[in-house]
Amino acid sequence: MTLLLVSSYKKVDTNEYVELLADEYMKKGIQVIFEEQNFLYSNFIPDIIHIQWPESIYRWKKLLQMDTEGLKLLENRINWYKQNKTKIVYTVHNLQPHDNCETFDLEVYGVFLRNADIIVHHGKNSIKLIQDKYKETINSKHIVAPHGSYPVQKLIEKNIAQKKYAIPDNKIIFTNFGLQRSYKGGDFNLEVFKALNYKDICYFCAGMLVGDTKPFEIDQDELCTRQLYKKISPEELKDIISATDVFFLGHSSGLNSGLIHLAISYSKPIIFPDIGNFKEQADGFEFFETYEVANVESSIRAINRMLKKLEQNKNKIFNNLEWLNKNSWENHVNMILNEL
């Protein structure tokens, strides 16, 4: 069996999603071919096409013009695959591209969604959201298949990691990690921790600025904060996780978050808004808290609940075994192949 995975195997950022998915397919004896170029221009006819992010074809790799001609080329290409009996698997990560979404983006998403033999979700909540936004998917085959965990590196001592980032000793570190996009709520996060104003807490923001996001401005004497705006290598990611006590997400919107899986893979407590599939992603792990999206008071209550959990479980390991059993790449791929 052959499968065309419409992405690159090795990504330049720290997200190993595609690599881990491909490895699991290959463990099943499936020959995996990669790249958007092969999807659009090769004569190779795979048994399965698996696509995650349609915008990778025309926004990231710029292989397609964002106009009527480009859309027609894409539709013809998909029709060619369908005529040759290729099955199409579409994994829902987002309702639409994160930045500067245009009508063309929605049309491309619609083309893939209505031609997909299986639409894969990481939680049941996104099924209705997709069906509401893309009416052509109401009668499609939707499945819920949580994806697997991320590989865990050996962490360093917390105090050593704190020293690296000039974080004072004896602070509880709440970290917001990842690409700093506007919908991830950088300003909201700062508002929350300013309102909280606990002297034993430090807010750490790490990741590359994207789009129109800017560093926040604050008097360091007012609140313990640290900002690290750059592309984070896998090696440095380990140090950031080592420094972290709790991860904090400030999303104003979203279906899924890779940070939830990353945090729980490392047994790190996490707080996030109750939107999309976020809560389902954490199912099986006890040390998470949720809050009402964009609500400062609700966020503060969630932080206080987490602080109480930390105090009650001081020096204990946060067990993630139940979550790991549920969130495995083997289960994820098996569910997809069984449906096909």
NUDOVO-656988 format. One record per residue (C-alpha): residue number from 1; residue in three letters; x, y, z. Coordinates in nm, 3 decimals. Layout:
<rs>
R  resi  resn       xx       yy       zz
R   NUM   ALA        X        Y        Z
...
</rs>
This chain:
<rs>
R  resi  resn       xx       yy       zz
R     1   MET    0.000    0.000    0.000
R     2   THR    0.124    0.352   -0.082
R     3   LEU    0.034    0.677    0.091
R     4   LEU    0.108    1.035   -0.012
R     5   LEU    0.143    1.257    0.295
R     6   VAL    0.100    1.614    0.177
R     7   SER    0.376    1.768    0.388
R     8   SER    0.749    1.749    0.454
R     9   TYR    0.882    1.469    0.673
R    10   LYS    1.129    1.684    0.865
R    11   LYS    0.984    2.018    0.969
R    12   VAL    1.208    2.313    1.046
R    13   ASP    1.016    2.399    1.363
R    14   THR    0.976    2.188    1.676
R    15   ASN    0.642    2.031    1.576
R    16   GLU    0.711    1.664    1.506
R    17   TYR    0.351    1.580    1.419
R    18   VAL    0.407    1.480    1.054
R    19   GLU    0.723    1.283    1.129
R    20   LEU    0.555    1.083    1.406
R    21   LEU    0.246    1.017    1.193
R    22   ALA    0.457    0.903    0.898
R    23   ASP    0.670    0.676    1.116
R    24   GLU    0.358    0.499    1.240
R    25   TYR    0.230    0.448    0.886
R    26   MET    0.568    0.302    0.789
R    27   LYS    0.557    0.068    1.088
R    28   LYS    0.243   -0.076    0.929
R    29   GLY    0.440   -0.157    0.615
R    30   ILE    0.296    0.133    0.416
R    31   GLN    0.521    0.310    0.168
R    32   VAL    0.496    0.683    0.245
R    33   ILE    0.572    0.952   -0.014
R    34   PHE    0.593    1.319    0.091
R    35   GLU    0.567    1.676   -0.032
R    36   GLU    0.309    1.912   -0.175
R    37   GLN    0.492    1.909   -0.508
R    38   ASN    0.420    1.539   -0.549
R    39   PHE    0.054    1.594   -0.471
R    40   LEU    0.016    1.866   -0.731
R    41   TYR    0.251    1.766   -1.014
R    42   SER    0.356    1.399   -0.991
R    43   ASN    0.206    1.118   -1.203
R    44   PHE    0.238    0.887   -0.901
R    45   ILE   -0.101    0.739   -0.802
R    46   PRO   -0.109    0.648   -0.431
R    47   ASP   -0.368    0.431   -0.261
R    48   ILE   -0.421    0.702    0.001
R    49   ILE   -0.365    1.077    0.021
R    50   HIS   -0.348    1.219    0.374
R    51   ILE   -0.358    1.597    0.405
R    52   GLN   -0.347    1.809    0.720
R    53   TRP   -0.303    2.172    0.614
R    54   PRO   -0.428    2.264    0.264
R    55   GLU   -0.266    2.608    0.292
R    56   SER    0.075    2.438    0.280
R    57   ILE    0.023    2.399   -0.096
R    58   TYR   -0.049    2.759   -0.188
R    59   ARG    0.059    2.973    0.110
R    60   TRP    0.363    2.794    0.254
R    61   LYS    0.509    2.635   -0.061
R    62   LYS    0.340    2.881   -0.305
R    63   LEU    0.279    2.611   -0.567
R    64   LEU   -0.062    2.741   -0.665
R    65   GLN   -0.195    3.085   -0.758
R    66   MET   -0.464    3.208   -0.521
R    67   ASP   -0.719    3.276   -0.795
R    68   THR   -0.987    3.105   -1.004
R    69   GLU   -0.727    2.937   -1.224
R    70   GLY   -0.544    2.797   -0.922
R    71   LEU   -0.865    2.665   -0.770
R    72   LYS   -0.959    2.495   -1.099
R    73   LEU   -0.616    2.331   -1.119
R    74   LEU   -0.663    2.196   -0.767
R    75   GLU   -1.013    2.065   -0.837
R    76   ASN   -0.894    1.893   -1.155
R    77   ARG   -0.606    1.734   -0.965
R    78   ILE   -0.833    1.595   -0.694
R    79   ASN   -1.077    1.467   -0.957
R    80   TRP   -0.786    1.288   -1.126
R    81   TYR   -0.697    1.114   -0.800
R    82   LYS   -1.058    1.018   -0.738
R    83   GLN   -1.091    0.875   -1.090
R    84   ASN   -0.785    0.663   -1.014
R    85   LYS   -0.947    0.526   -0.695
R    86   THR   -0.720    0.711   -0.451
R    87   LYS   -0.876    0.752   -0.105
R    88   ILE   -0.845    1.096    0.058
R    89   VAL   -0.799    1.138    0.433
R    90   TYR   -0.834    1.489    0.572
R    91   THR   -0.730    1.568    0.930
R    92   VAL   -0.900    1.873    1.083
R    93   HIS   -0.655    2.094    1.271
R    94   ASN   -0.827    2.428    1.207
R    95   LEU   -1.150    2.567    1.068
R    96   GLN   -0.942    2.789    0.839
R    97   PRO   -0.584    2.916    0.808
R    98   HIS   -0.467    3.113    1.112
R    99   ASP   -0.351    3.431    0.942
R   100   ASN   -0.522    3.658    0.687
R   101   CYS   -0.787    3.408    0.580
R   102   GLU   -0.945    3.493    0.242
R   103   THR   -1.234    3.355    0.040
R   104   PHE   -0.983    3.147   -0.157
R   105   ASP   -0.874    2.969    0.162
R   106   LEU   -1.232    2.872    0.244
R   107   GLU   -1.288    2.749   -0.111
R   108   VAL   -0.977    2.530   -0.097
R   109   TYR   -1.075    2.388    0.242
R   110   GLY   -1.419    2.316    0.098
R   111   VAL   -1.271    2.133   -0.204
R   112   PHE   -1.070    1.899    0.018
R   113   LEU   -1.344    1.847    0.274
R   114   ARG   -1.618    1.755    0.026
R   115   ASN   -1.385    1.512   -0.154
R   116   ALA   -1.248    1.345    0.160
R   117   ASP   -1.340    0.981    0.213
R   118   ILE   -1.267    1.026    0.584
R   119   ILE   -1.253    1.346    0.789
R   120   VAL   -1.042    1.287    1.100
R   121   HIS   -1.096    1.492    1.417
R   122   HIS   -0.898    1.504    1.742
R   123   GLY   -1.221    1.547    1.940
R   124   LYS   -1.594    1.528    1.882
R   125   ASN   -1.655    1.901    1.932
R   126   SER   -1.489    1.993    1.605
R   127   ILE   -1.728    1.772    1.403
R   128   LYS   -2.022    2.009    1.450
R   129   LEU   -1.801    2.314    1.404
R   130   ILE   -1.678    2.183    1.069
R   131   GLN   -2.029    2.081    0.961
R   132   ASP   -2.162    2.427    1.049
R   133   LYS   -1.890    2.610    0.855
R   134   TYR   -1.869    2.368    0.560
R   135   LYS   -2.223    2.245    0.491
R   136   GLU   -2.092    2.001    0.230
R   137   THR   -1.953    1.785    0.513
R   138   ILE   -2.285    1.718    0.690
R   139   ASN   -2.317    1.372    0.531
R   140   SER   -1.942    1.299    0.520
R   141   LYS   -1.773    1.023    0.721
R   142   HIS   -1.629    1.185    1.036
R   143   ILE   -1.418    0.995    1.289
R   144   VAL   -1.260    1.097    1.619
R   145   ALA   -0.901    0.973    1.643
R   146   PRO   -0.683    1.141    1.910
R   147   HIS   -0.326    1.165    1.791
R   148   GLY   -0.024    1.037    1.979
R   149   SER    0.211    1.186    2.235
R   150   TYR    0.538    1.364    2.163
R   151   PRO    0.882    1.211    2.237
R   152   VAL    1.016    1.311    2.577
R   153   GLN    1.373    1.433    2.629
R   154   LYS    1.554    1.412    2.961
R   155   LEU    1.496    1.740    3.142
R   156   ILE    1.752    1.942    3.335
R   157   GLU    1.712    2.069    3.692
R   158   LYS    1.456    2.345    3.721
R   159   ASN    1.692    2.584    3.899
R   160   ILE    1.949    2.546    3.619
R   161   ALA    1.684    2.623    3.357
R   162   GLN    1.562    2.921    3.559
R   163   LYS    1.912    3.059    3.575
R   164   LYS    1.947    3.031    3.196
R   165   TYR    1.644    3.257    3.150
R   166   ALA    1.724    3.487    3.444
R   167   ILE    1.413    3.378    3.629
R   168   PRO    1.440    3.435    4.006
R   169   ASP    1.461    3.131    4.232
R   170   ASN    1.159    3.009    4.428
R   171   LYS    0.907    3.122    4.167
R   172   ILE    0.621    2.916    4.023
R   173   ILE    0.670    2.946    3.647
R   174   PHE    0.363    2.976    3.422
R   175   THR    0.475    2.943    3.060
R   176   ASN    0.304    3.039    2.737
R   177   PHE    0.494    2.858    2.462
R   178   GLY    0.465    2.844    2.083
R   179   LEU    0.430    3.069    1.782
R   180   GLN    0.301    3.399    1.917
R   181   ARG   -0.003    3.470    1.699
R   182   SER   -0.272    3.725    1.780
R   183   TYR   -0.544    3.464    1.849
R   184   LYS   -0.324    3.303    2.115
R   185   GLY   -0.398    3.593    2.350
R   186   GLY   -0.064    3.743    2.447
R   187   ASP   -0.226    4.064    2.572
R   188   PHE   -0.495    3.867    2.752
R   189   ASN   -0.235    3.653    2.929
R   190   LEU   -0.054    3.959    3.055
R   191   GLU   -0.381    4.108    3.177
R   192   VAL   -0.452    3.789    3.371
R   193   PHE   -0.115    3.777    3.548
R   194   LYS   -0.119    4.149    3.621
R   195   ALA   -0.462    4.110    3.782
R   196   LEU   -0.342    3.804    3.973
R   197   ASN   -0.032    3.989    4.100
R   198   TYR    0.110    3.700    4.305
R   199   LYS    0.469    3.767    4.410
R   200   ASP    0.566    3.400    4.397
R   201   ILE    0.463    3.361    4.029
R   202   CYS    0.662    3.442    3.715
R   203   TYR    0.504    3.458    3.368
R   204   PHE    0.734    3.327    3.093
R   205   CYS    0.644    3.383    2.725
R   206   ALA    0.854    3.193    2.468
R   207   GLY    0.824    3.155    2.092
R   208   MET    0.858    3.340    1.764
R   209   LEU    0.643    3.648    1.699
R   210   VAL    0.412    3.594    1.400
R   211   GLY    0.206    3.846    1.204
R   212   ASP    0.126    4.167    1.385
R   213   THR    0.202    4.040    1.736
R   214   LYS    0.445    4.252    1.938
R   215   PRO    0.641    4.212    2.262
R   216   PHE    0.442    4.326    2.563
R   217   GLU    0.559    4.625    2.763
R   218   ILE    0.566    4.607    3.141
R   219   ASP    0.773    4.729    3.430
R   220   GLN    0.969    4.430    3.558
R   221   ASP    0.925    4.563    3.912
R   222   GLU    0.550    4.542    3.866
R   223   LEU    0.539    4.174    3.770
R   224   CYS    0.791    3.896    3.725
R   225   THR    0.789    3.830    3.349
R   226   ARG    1.033    3.694    3.095
R   227   GLN    1.004    3.713    2.715
R   228   LEU    1.193    3.499    2.463
R   229   TYR    1.083    3.576    2.108
R   230   LYS    1.263    3.352    1.859
R   231   LYS    1.243    3.017    1.686
R   232   ILE    1.292    2.752    1.954
R   233   SER    1.514    2.455    1.871
R   234   PRO    1.430    2.106    2.004
R   235   GLU    1.728    2.134    2.242
R   236   GLU    1.611    2.465    2.385
R   237   LEU    1.254    2.339    2.406
R   238   LYS    1.381    2.091    2.664
R   239   ASP    1.520    2.377    2.874
R   240   ILE    1.196    2.575    2.854
R   241   ILE    0.996    2.273    2.966
R   242   SER    1.247    2.217    3.248
R   243   ALA    1.189    2.571    3.373
R   244   THR    0.810    2.538    3.358
R   245   ASP    0.575    2.444    3.640
R   246   VAL    0.249    2.507    3.456
R   247   PHE    0.171    2.583    3.091
R   248   PHE   -0.089    2.853    3.028
R   249   LEU   -0.285    2.903    2.703
R   250   GLY   -0.468    3.226    2.633
R   251   HIS   -0.636    3.135    2.303
R   252   SER   -0.935    3.340    2.194
R   253   SER   -1.022    3.072    1.936
R   254   GLY   -0.904    2.735    1.810
R   255   LEU   -0.996    2.370    1.762
R   256   ASN   -0.682    2.194    1.885
R   257   SER   -0.353    2.283    2.049
R   258   GLY   -0.029    2.094    2.006
R   259   LEU    0.091    2.248    2.332
R   260   ILE   -0.168    2.048    2.527
R   261   HIS   -0.023    1.725    2.391
R   262   LEU    0.333    1.847    2.441
R   263   ALA    0.272    1.949    2.803
R   264   ILE    0.097    1.626    2.900
R   265   SER    0.360    1.416    2.721
R   266   TYR    0.600    1.566    2.977
R   267   SER    0.345    1.532    3.262
R   268   LYS    0.334    1.910    3.298
R   269   PRO    0.017    2.071    3.438
R   270   ILE   -0.166    2.298    3.196
R   271   ILE   -0.443    2.560    3.196
R   272   PHE   -0.643    2.648    2.884
R   273   PRO   -0.978    2.792    2.771
R   274   ASP   -1.264    2.547    2.725
R   275   ILE   -1.293    2.577    2.345
R   276   GLY   -1.285    2.336    2.052
R   277   ASN   -1.136    1.998    2.140
R   278   PHE   -0.902    2.135    2.407
R   279   LYS   -1.068    1.959    2.700
R   280   GLU   -1.096    1.631    2.511
R   281   GLN   -0.726    1.651    2.430
R   282   ALA   -0.648    1.644    2.802
R   283   ASP   -0.889    1.361    2.888
R   284   GLY   -0.708    1.102    3.099
R   285   PHE   -0.475    1.352    3.268
R   286   GLU   -0.580    1.494    3.604
R   287   PHE   -0.363    1.803    3.622
R   288   PHE   -0.537    2.049    3.394
R   289   GLU   -0.778    2.333    3.453
R   290   THR   -1.005    2.521    3.214
R   291   TYR   -1.158    2.866    3.208
R   292   GLU   -1.415    3.061    3.008
R   293   VAL   -1.251    3.202    2.696
R   294   ALA   -1.135    3.567    2.725
R   295   ASN   -1.258    3.587    3.085
R   296   VAL   -0.993    3.722    3.324
R   297   GLU   -1.179    3.633    3.643
R   298   SER   -1.246    3.279    3.521
R   299   SER   -0.876    3.246    3.435
R   300   ILE   -0.771    3.360    3.780
R   301   ARG   -1.001    3.104    3.939
R   302   ALA   -0.844    2.833    3.720
R   303   ILE   -0.494    2.942    3.825
R   304   ASN   -0.593    2.932    4.191
R   305   ARG   -0.736    2.583    4.150
R   306   MET   -0.411    2.473    3.987
R   307   LEU   -0.201    2.630    4.263
R   308   LYS   -0.404    2.432    4.516
R   309   LYS   -0.340    2.111    4.320
R   310   LEU    0.032    2.187    4.311
R   311   GLU    0.039    2.242    4.685
R   312   GLN   -0.154    1.922    4.753
R   313   ASN    0.077    1.719    4.527
R   314   LYS    0.410    1.876    4.616
R   315   ASN    0.708    1.656    4.519
R   316   LYS    0.478    1.403    4.348
R   317   ILE    0.497    1.289    3.986
R   318   PHE    0.196    1.394    3.778
R   319   ASN    0.083    1.060    3.633
R   320   ASN    0.004    1.065    3.260
R   321   LEU   -0.012    0.689    3.193
R   322   GLU   -0.387    0.679    3.131
R   323   TRP   -0.354    0.967    2.888
R   324   LEU   -0.060    0.803    2.707
R   325   ASN   -0.261    0.484    2.657
R   326   LYS   -0.542    0.681    2.496
R   327   ASN   -0.320    0.910    2.290
R   328   SER   -0.098    0.679    2.089
R   329   TRP    0.008    0.707    1.727
R   330   GLU   -0.063    0.337    1.679
R   331   ASN   -0.427    0.385    1.784
R   332   HIS   -0.455    0.694    1.567
R   333   VAL   -0.332    0.523    1.250
R   334   ASN   -0.525    0.202    1.320
R   335   MET   -0.851    0.394    1.342
R   336   ILE   -0.785    0.564    1.008
R   337   LEU   -0.687    0.243    0.830
R   338   ASN   -0.979    0.049    0.978
R   339   GLU   -1.222    0.309    0.840
R   340   LEU   -1.061    0.289    0.496
</rs>
